[in-house]
Amino acid sequence: MTKNFEERLNQVLPRLASPDVLDNLGAGGEIGFWVFDYPPEHEMQMRSWITDVIAPGLPKLKPGVRFKIVDLFDFVIDLLEERNLLEKAFAKQVKEGDESVLKSLRPVLKEDKLAARLVETVGVQDLDLLLIKGVGAVYPMLRTHTLLSALHPHMRETPLVMFYPGRYDGQSLRLFSKLTDDNYYRAFSLVS
């Protein structure tokens, strides 16, 4: 991230509407998975920008584009509520601590199951673009690199852009610019 945040941010909307992103033209025939990494201290500005600029601006810049913005944190909370596990998880956390509740939620939040559910819920096959946010808020319940890997077989022709509070160097993800996730080599940087 050599450019400042605002300069990089101003490049995102044109990139989202560009043929290399929308036509799913990843290098070497790879599925078009893209990461926009940003300094975690700009999380609130990023959230506002997604809501106030991307959501209304993308259809103006590219009329007819079919896209959805998915907040991973909201997605997980909805799943836990649907399965009547949210209140139980809160009670378990208070009584037994973070590690215990995370371990008990692991079978429900397995990334392969979540990937299949996400694809079905948002109707990926009918989209031109899927945008994912809320990555930092869902940590440590969910690991980004594992979810992206699990999404690969499901996405087919639909490109995906993940807004990532941390650093992505083209090979590894560092959530909050501190925590190291496993290597993830299939995504491309949306904006350098």
Secondary structure, 3 states (H helix, E strand, C coil): CCCCHHHHHHHHHHHHCCHHHHCCCCHHHCCCEEEEEECHHHHHHHHHHHHHHHHHHHHHHCCCCCEEEEEHHHHHHHHHHHCCCHHHHHHHHHHHCHHHHHHHHCCCCCHHHHHHHHHHHHCHHHCCEEEEECHHHHCCCCCHHHHHHHHHHHHCCCCEEEEEEEEECCCEEEECCCEEEEECCCEEECCC
